[in-house]
Amino acid sequence: MEKSDQRLAAMAGELERLRDSHRQLEEQMDQDRLSSEEREFIRRRLKADKAMGDFWISLRLKLLDRGLTFALIAAAIGLWAFVQYKMTGTVPEVLTK
């Protein structure tokens, strides 16, 4: 339980650092004379980064709490192998050794 709390605190710190860097970028963007297209691109990128960061942090917390990290890695490898098999018609060489 204590390790889970430590991981949660570390991830919360990581999320706060990400938010701080986004705030700094937004402030810099407001100070700089950027075209409206450049500003919109940066805003969309910051929004997407924040959404993905929040998603991955919440997913990692759920997986760590439930001990499903190994299952996620195995599923990713299985998906990769399946895609390689469908594309080439052979099992990836790495998995046959």
Wavefront OBJ file of the C-alpha trace (Angstrom):
o trace
v 0.000 0.000 0.000
v 2.875 2.362 0.838
v 4.509 1.752 -2.549
v 1.219 2.535 -4.240
v 1.011 5.798 -2.292
v 4.574 6.673 -3.281
v 3.845 5.966 -6.925
v 0.679 8.024 -6.733
v 2.622 10.942 -5.241
v 5.302 10.639 -7.920
v 2.727 10.604 -10.702
v 0.898 13.559 -9.173
v 4.207 15.437 -9.162
v 4.776 14.470 -12.791
v 1.323 15.733 -13.718
v 1.936 19.020 -11.876
v 5.261 19.523 -13.714
v 3.475 18.917 -17.014
v 0.813 21.468 -16.124
v 3.472 23.993 -15.087
v 5.298 23.605 -18.401
v 2.009 24.062 -20.254
v 1.276 27.220 -18.280
v 4.733 28.549 -19.122
v 4.239 27.796 -22.801
v 0.867 29.526 -22.784
v 2.367 32.588 -21.088
v 5.237 32.650 -23.573
v 2.797 32.264 -26.433
v 0.785 35.227 -25.161
v 3.934 37.326 -24.888
v 5.298 36.401 -28.294
v 3.851 37.822 -31.454
v 2.666 34.638 -33.092
v 0.220 34.355 -35.896
v -3.246 33.162 -34.970
v -2.620 29.864 -36.778
v 0.528 29.229 -34.734
v -1.280 30.062 -31.500
v -4.165 27.767 -32.367
v -1.764 24.940 -33.237
v 0.057 25.347 -29.919
v -3.204 25.455 -27.970
v -4.481 22.290 -29.684
v -1.152 20.574 -29.040
v -1.152 21.566 -25.352
v -4.728 20.367 -24.978
v -3.916 17.027 -26.628
v -0.763 16.584 -24.524
v -2.697 17.286 -21.342
v -5.449 14.851 -22.277
v -2.957 12.112 -23.115
v -0.947 12.812 -19.984
v -4.039 12.603 -17.799
v -5.147 9.429 -19.581
v -1.799 7.643 -19.253
v -1.309 8.647 -15.641
v -4.778 7.424 -14.690
v -4.250 4.224 -16.669
v -0.871 3.606 -15.019
v -2.378 4.155 -11.586
v -5.163 1.692 -12.293
v -2.733 -0.875 -13.650
v -0.287 -0.464 -10.788
v -3.022 -0.772 -8.221
v -4.344 -3.933 -9.808
v -1.006 -5.416 -10.841
v -1.986 -5.598 -14.495
v 1.193 -4.118 -15.939
v 2.412 -7.519 -17.110
v -0.910 -8.217 -18.793
v -0.769 -4.898 -20.625
v 2.747 -5.606 -21.870
v 1.760 -9.108 -22.973
v -1.294 -7.742 -24.779
v 0.832 -5.136 -26.566
v 3.309 -7.795 -27.691
v 0.462 -10.033 -28.814
v -1.133 -7.233 -30.785
v 2.206 -6.362 -32.394
v 2.775 -10.025 -33.332
v -0.731 -10.330 -34.770
v -0.294 -7.205 -36.914
v 3.086 -8.439 -38.134
v 1.569 -11.827 -38.985
v -1.293 -10.241 -40.921
v 1.065 -7.920 -42.806
v 3.782 -10.433 -43.679
v 2.087 -13.818 -43.311
v 4.814 -15.064 -40.963
v 5.316 -14.993 -37.226
v 7.907 -12.369 -36.182
v 11.349 -13.913 -35.956
v 11.907 -12.541 -32.459
v 9.062 -14.682 -31.128
v 10.229 -17.926 -32.743
v 13.730 -17.993 -31.245
l 1 2 3 4 5 6 7 8 9 10 11 12 13 14 15 16 17 18 19 20 21 22 23 24 25 26 27 28 29 30 31 32 33 34 35 36 37 38 39 40 41 42 43 44 45 46 47 48 49 50 51 52 53 54 55 56 57 58 59 60 61 62 63 64 65 66 67 68 69 70 71 72 73 74 75 76 77 78 79 80 81 82 83 84 85 86 87 88 89 90 91 92 93 94 95 96 97
